[in-house]
Amino acid sequence: MLYLEDENFLSQKDKDFINNVILGNNFPFYYQTHSTKQGDHNSFFCHNLIRRIEDRIEGQDYHSMYAETASKFLLEFCKKNNIEVKEILRAAVNIVYSSSSNESPIHKDHDFNYKHLLIYINDTDKNSKTKIYDIDEKKIIKEITPIKFKGVCFDGLPHSHVYPTKGSRAVIVFTFR
């Protein structure tokens, strides 16, 4: 199983972009009524950087004017850690907040083999962890504590996240192969 954490891959310029642009007052986020399936009642805010490959219009790779800059974060992480990137399948900035649900549904982002890179981009409740499960969704094989600017790469296994009890949890999510 691929699993790698790196807290020191972003340059100061990258961190400034995250702090001043992505987390700034003029970065557009869009309200989503559900997180993994219709009716799950787990709303959040999202900025799609690169549309899911399943939803992409041919020839339209980027969904956002910020996609190219944010994609460099993935490429920097993977270059530093000797991980090959053939194709970016999806990229988004997600913000979740305290919810009536304690945890998101266990899910996979795609129905085929892929890898994840999560980059935690704000100071958040340390209990709002990401949980990675075995393929049968029976056993937690890793719990990830969110730390600002930490990148975590793992195989496309079932996973979930715990909602923060106060404030928000902001993550840049990449899927790739």
C-alpha positions in Angstrom: 0.0 0.0 0.0 1.3 3.4 -0.9 1.2 5.8 2.0 3.4 8.8 2.4 3.2 12.0 4.5 5.3 15.1 3.8 5.1 18.3 5.8 7.9 20.1 3.9 7.2 20.1 0.1 5.5 23.4 -0.4 7.6 26.5 -1.1 7.0 29.8 0.7 5.5 31.0 -2.6 3.1 28.1 -2.6 2.1 28.7 1.0 1.6 32.4 0.3 -0.7 31.5 -2.7 -2.7 29.2 -0.4 -3.0 31.7 2.4 -3.6 34.8 0.2 -5.5 33.5 -2.8 -7.2 30.1 -1.9 -8.0 31.1 1.6 -8.5 34.8 0.7 -11.8 36.7 0.5 -12.1 36.5 -3.3 -11.7 32.8 -4.0 -15.0 31.3 -5.1 -16.5 28.4 -3.3 -19.7 26.7 -4.2 -22.3 25.1 -1.9 -22.7 21.4 -2.4 -25.8 19.7 -1.0 -24.2 16.3 -0.5 -20.7 14.9 -0.2 -20.7 11.4 -1.7 -24.2 10.6 -2.7 -27.6 12.3 -3.1 -29.4 12.6 0.1 -26.5 12.0 2.5 -27.1 15.5 4.1 -23.4 16.3 4.3 -23.1 19.6 2.7 -19.8 21.4 2.1 -18.2 24.1 0.0 -16.1 23.2 -3.0 -14.0 24.9 -5.7 -13.4 22.5 -8.6 -10.0 23.0 -10.0 -10.1 20.1 -12.5 -13.3 18.4 -13.2 -13.6 14.7 -12.5 -12.5 12.7 -15.4 -15.9 11.0 -15.6 -17.6 14.5 -16.0 -15.0 16.2 -18.1 -15.8 17.6 -21.5 -13.3 16.5 -24.1 -10.5 19.0 -24.4 -11.5 20.8 -21.3 -8.9 19.8 -18.7 -9.1 22.8 -16.3 -12.3 23.9 -14.7 -10.7 26.9 -12.8 -8.3 29.6 -13.6 -6.4 28.4 -10.5 -6.0 24.8 -11.7 -2.5 25.1 -13.2 -1.0 26.8 -10.1 -2.6 24.3 -7.8 -1.6 21.3 -10.0 2.0 22.3 -9.3 1.5 21.4 -5.7 0.8 17.8 -6.7 3.7 17.7 -9.1 6.1 19.1 -6.5 5.0 16.6 -3.9 5.3 13.7 -6.4 8.6 14.8 -7.7 10.1 15.1 -4.3 8.8 11.7 -3.2 9.5 9.8 -6.5 5.8 9.2 -7.4 4.9 9.1 -11.0 2.0 11.2 -12.3 0.5 10.1 -15.6 -2.8 12.0 -15.4 -4.6 14.2 -13.0 -8.1 12.8 -12.6 -9.6 15.4 -10.3 -8.6 18.4 -8.2 -10.7 20.4 -5.8 -10.5 22.6 -2.7 -13.1 21.4 -0.2 -14.2 23.1 3.0 -16.2 21.2 5.6 -17.5 22.5 8.9 -19.3 21.3 12.0 -22.2 19.2 10.9 -25.0 17.1 12.4 -23.1 14.1 11.1 -19.9 13.2 12.9 -18.2 11.7 9.9 -18.6 11.6 6.2 -19.7 8.3 4.5 -17.0 5.9 3.7 -16.3 6.2 0.0 -13.9 6.0 -2.9 -13.6 8.9 -5.4 -13.5 6.7 -8.5 -14.4 3.1 -9.5 -11.0 2.3 -10.8 -7.4 2.3 -9.5 -6.0 5.7 -8.6 -4.0 7.6 -6.0 -4.9 10.4 -3.7 -3.0 13.5 -2.5 -4.6 15.5 0.3 -3.1 18.8 1.2 -4.4 20.2 4.5 -4.4 24.0 4.1 -5.8 25.5 7.3 -5.4 25.2 11.0 -8.2 23.0 12.1 -9.5 20.8 14.8 -6.9 18.0 15.1 -9.7 15.5 15.7 -11.1 16.1 12.2 -9.0 13.2 10.9 -9.1 11.4 7.6 -9.6 7.6 8.0 -8.4 5.1 5.4 -10.0 1.7 5.4 -9.2 -1.7 4.0 -10.8 -2.5 0.7 -13.7 -4.2 2.5 -14.4 -1.1 4.6 -14.2 -3.2 7.7 -10.9 -2.0 9.3 -9.3 1.4 9.7 -5.7 1.0 8.4 -4.6 4.6 8.9 -5.9 7.8 10.7 -4.4 11.0 9.5 -4.2 14.1 11.7 -4.7 17.3 9.7 -1.7 19.7 10.0 -1.6 22.8 7.9 0.5 22.3 4.7 0.9 18.6 5.3 0.5 16.5 2.1 -0.6 12.9 2.4 -0.5 10.5 -0.6 -2.2 7.1 -0.6 -3.8 4.5 -2.8 -7.4 5.0 -3.8 -8.8 3.1 -0.9 -12.1 3.7 0.9 -11.9 6.7 3.2 -13.9 9.1 5.3 -13.2 12.3 7.3 -14.4 13.4 10.7 -16.1 16.8 10.7 -14.5 19.5 12.9 -16.4 20.3 16.1 -15.7 24.0 15.5 -14.4 26.1 12.7 -13.7 24.5 9.3 -11.4 22.0 7.6 -9.9 23.0 4.2 -8.2 20.5 2.0 -6.9 20.4 -1.5 -7.9 17.0 -3.0 -6.1 15.5 -6.0 -6.8 12.1 -7.6 -4.4 10.9 -10.2 -2.8 7.9 -11.8 
